[in-house]
Amino acid sequence: MNGAIRALPHSGRRGAEALQVARRVAGLDWTAICRGLDDLGSSLTGPVLGPPECKGIAELYGDDRRFRSTIDMARYRFGQGQYRYFDRPLPKLVAELRAAFWPHLLPIARAWAGRLGQPAPWPDSLDDWIELCHDAGQTRPTPLLLRYGPGDWNALHRDLYGELVFPLQVVIGLDQPGVDYTGGEFITLEQRPRAQSRGTTSSIAQGQGLVFTTRDRPVPSRRGWSAAPMRHGVSVLRSGRRHTLGLVFHDAR
């Protein structure tokens, strides 16, 4: 999908808006995204949100009713800054985005599991997968909104909240790098077999997504395929304010 995306005019027809979101995500260059994931464990997408939609999501940060938990990263030695986990019901656009990405991420997850000889417990339906998470005691929603100010950063980590894990997730930029903020690049670090670790940085444009691995990715080895552990984080924000939307596809205990 090329060019800027504009928000749909308000019509009260959420079904039509959800369909539009699904079409945007379906129109991304999934061949290139898959190639990036295979090569680096992360891959930028084209635009999936317009500026008004980005602003609308970012402005939710101040509405306490929308969130089940707020994390002060410095308190837990996770870095510096803050993020908030959405409560149910998820904002409609957030729920629509997660549902739109699922059918495109699912084949990648299954292919990776096949390479590694691992089980692929994810059903065709995202709702069915979330139900499995709940049956396993993972009942808390995990989509989150992150906010960084000058000097804030996020330590390298993995988003594992229980035994059931979906191996891919998405982060969407809500502000303009170089305009609203400087610094704050997204970082992935891959622990390569019998080699030094490799880091990759990405600047996420406003409305653009980045798909990345939750835990590890398959890499060719002498014995076929091996799992290369990966972590992700955010570099120090130099100035301004940076908001991002995180879409995690498994719920938490």
C-alpha positions in Angstrom: 0.0 0.0 0.0 1.5 3.3 -1.1 0.8 6.9 0.0 -0.7 8.4 3.0 -3.8 7.0 4.7 -6.7 9.2 5.7 -9.1 8.4 8.5 -12.5 7.4 7.3 -15.2 10.0 7.8 -17.4 9.3 10.8 -20.4 7.3 9.7 -21.2 5.2 12.8 -20.6 2.0 10.7 -17.9 0.3 12.6 -18.1 -2.8 10.3 -17.1 -0.7 7.3 -14.2 0.8 9.3 -13.0 -2.6 10.4 -13.1 -3.8 6.8 -11.1 -0.8 5.8 -8.4 -1.6 8.4 -8.3 -5.2 7.2 -7.8 -4.1 3.6 -5.0 -1.8 4.6 -3.2 -4.6 6.4 -3.9 -7.1 3.6 -2.5 -4.5 1.1 0.9 -4.4 2.7 3.8 -6.1 0.9 3.7 -9.3 2.8 6.4 -10.9 0.6 8.8 -8.2 1.7 7.7 -8.4 5.3 8.3 -12.2 5.3 11.7 -11.7 3.8 12.7 -9.2 6.4 11.5 -11.4 9.2 13.5 -14.3 7.8 16.6 -12.2 7.4 16.5 -10.1 10.6 13.7 -11.1 12.8 12.0 -7.8 12.2 10.4 -5.9 9.2 8.9 -2.5 8.7 5.5 -2.4 7.0 3.8 0.3 4.9 1.4 2.7 6.6 -1.6 1.2 8.4 -2.9 4.3 10.2 -3.4 7.9 9.2 -2.3 10.9 11.3 -5.7 11.5 12.8 -6.0 7.9 13.9 -2.5 8.0 15.3 -3.4 11.1 17.3 -6.6 9.6 18.5 -4.8 6.5 19.9 -2.0 8.5 21.5 -4.6 10.8 23.2 -6.1 7.7 25.0 -3.0 7.7 27.2 -4.5 10.1 29.6 -7.8 8.3 30.0 -7.3 6.0 33.1 -10.5 4.2 32.4 -9.0 2.6 29.3 -6.1 0.8 31.1 -5.8 -2.1 33.5 -2.2 -1.4 34.5 0.5 1.3 34.3 4.2 0.3 34.4 6.9 2.8 35.5 10.0 1.3 33.8 12.5 2.8 36.1 10.8 1.3 39.2 11.3 -2.2 37.8 14.7 -1.5 36.2 13.1 -2.0 32.7 14.6 1.3 31.5 13.0 4.7 31.9 9.6 5.9 30.8 6.1 4.5 31.1 3.7 2.2 29.3 0.0 1.2 30.0 -1.8 -2.0 29.2 -5.3 -1.6 27.8 -8.2 -3.1 29.7 -11.2 -4.7 28.1 -13.0 -3.8 26.0 -10.1 -2.8 23.8 -10.5 0.4 21.8 -12.2 -0.6 18.6 -9.4 0.5 16.4 -6.8 -1.5 18.5 -9.0 -4.6 18.3 -9.5 -4.1 14.6 -5.8 -3.9 14.0 -5.0 -7.0 16.0 -7.7 -8.9 14.2 -6.4 -7.6 10.8 -2.8 -8.7 11.3 -3.6 -12.2 12.7 -4.4 -14.0 9.4 -1.2 -12.7 7.8 1.1 -13.4 10.8 -0.4 -16.9 11.4 1.2 -18.6 8.3 4.6 -17.2 9.2 4.3 -18.4 12.7 3.3 -21.9 11.5 6.1 -22.0 9.0 8.7 -21.0 11.6 7.3 -23.7 14.0 7.6 -26.3 11.2 11.2 -25.4 10.5 12.1 -25.8 14.2 10.1 -28.9 14.7 7.9 -27.2 17.3 4.2 -27.4 17.9 2.0 -24.8 16.3 -1.0 -24.5 18.6 -2.5 -21.4 17.0 -6.0 -21.9 15.5 -7.2 -20.0 12.5 -9.3 -17.7 14.6 -7.7 -15.1 16.9 -10.7 -15.3 19.2 -10.2 -19.1 19.5 -6.5 -18.5 20.3 -7.4 -15.9 23.0 -9.9 -18.4 24.4 -7.1 -21.0 24.7 -5.0 -18.4 26.5 -7.8 -17.8 29.0 -8.3 -21.5 29.5 -4.6 -21.7 30.5 -5.0 -18.9 33.0 -3.7 -16.1 30.8 -6.7 -13.8 31.0 -5.3 -10.2 31.1 -5.2 -8.3 27.8 -1.7 -7.3 26.5 -2.1 -4.6 23.8 -0.3 -1.6 25.2 0.4 2.1 24.7 4.0 3.3 25.3 5.1 6.9 26.0 8.7 8.1 26.1 10.1 11.6 26.9 13.6 13.0 26.8 16.1 10.5 28.3 13.6 7.6 28.3 14.5 4.2 27.0 13.4 0.5 27.1 15.8 -2.3 28.1 16.2 -5.3 25.9 13.5 -7.8 26.8 10.9 -10.4 25.6 7.2 -10.1 26.0 6.5 -13.5 27.5 3.5 -13.6 29.8 2.8 -17.3 30.3 3.2 -20.7 28.7 1.2 -19.8 25.6 3.1 -17.5 23.3 2.5 -16.2 19.8 5.9 -15.8 18.1 5.3 -12.5 16.4 4.1 -9.0 17.4 3.6 -5.6 16.0 4.5 -2.1 17.1 2.9 1.0 15.3 4.5 4.5 15.4 2.1 7.2 16.5 4.4 10.3 16.2 6.8 11.5 13.5 10.4 10.7 14.1 12.6 13.8 13.5 9.6 16.1 13.9 7.9 15.1 17.2 11.0 13.4 18.7 14.6 12.5 18.0 16.3 9.3 19.0 14.1 6.5 20.2 15.0 3.9 17.6 13.5 0.4 17.9 16.3 -2.1 18.6 16.4 -5.9 18.1 19.3 -8.0 19.3 19.9 -11.5 17.9 22.0 -14.0 19.7 23.5 -15.9 16.8 24.7 -19.5 17.2 28.5 -19.7 17.7 28.9 -16.0 16.7 28.7 -12.5 18.2 25.2 -11.0 18.8 23.8 -8.8 16.0 21.8 -5.6 16.6 19.4 -4.0 14.2 17.8 -0.5 14.6 14.6 0.8 13.0 13.0 4.2 12.9 9.2 3.7 12.7 7.3 6.4 10.8 4.0 7.7 12.0 1.3 5.2 11.1 3.8 2.6 10.1 4.1 -0.8 11.7 7.1 -3.0 12.5 6.6 -6.8 12.8 9.2 -8.6 15.0 9.7 -11.8 16.7 8.5 -12.3 20.3 11.1 -14.8 21.4 13.4 -16.3 18.7 13.5 -16.9 15.0 14.6 -19.9 12.9 18.1 -19.7 11.3 19.8 -22.2 9.0 22.3 -24.5 10.8 24.4 -27.5 10.0 21.6 -29.7 11.4 18.8 -27.9 9.5 17.3 -25.1 11.6 18.1 -23.6 15.0 16.3 -21.1 17.1 18.2 -17.8 17.5 17.0 -16.0 20.7 16.1 -12.4 20.2 15.2 -9.4 22.4 13.9 -6.0 21.6 14.0 -2.5 23.2 14.1 1.2 22.4 17.2 3.5 22.4 17.4 6.7 24.4 15.0 9.4 23.3 17.0 12.6 22.7 14.1 15.1 22.6 10.3 15.4 22.2 7.7 12.7 23.0 7.3 9.3 21.4 4.1 7.2 21.5 3.8 3.7 20.1 1.0 1.1 20.0 2.1 -2.4 20.8 0.0 -5.4 19.6 0.8 -8.6 21.4 -1.2 -11.6 20.3 -1.2 -13.7 23.6 -2.8 -12.6 26.8 -1.1 -12.6 30.2 -1.4 -14.3 33.6 
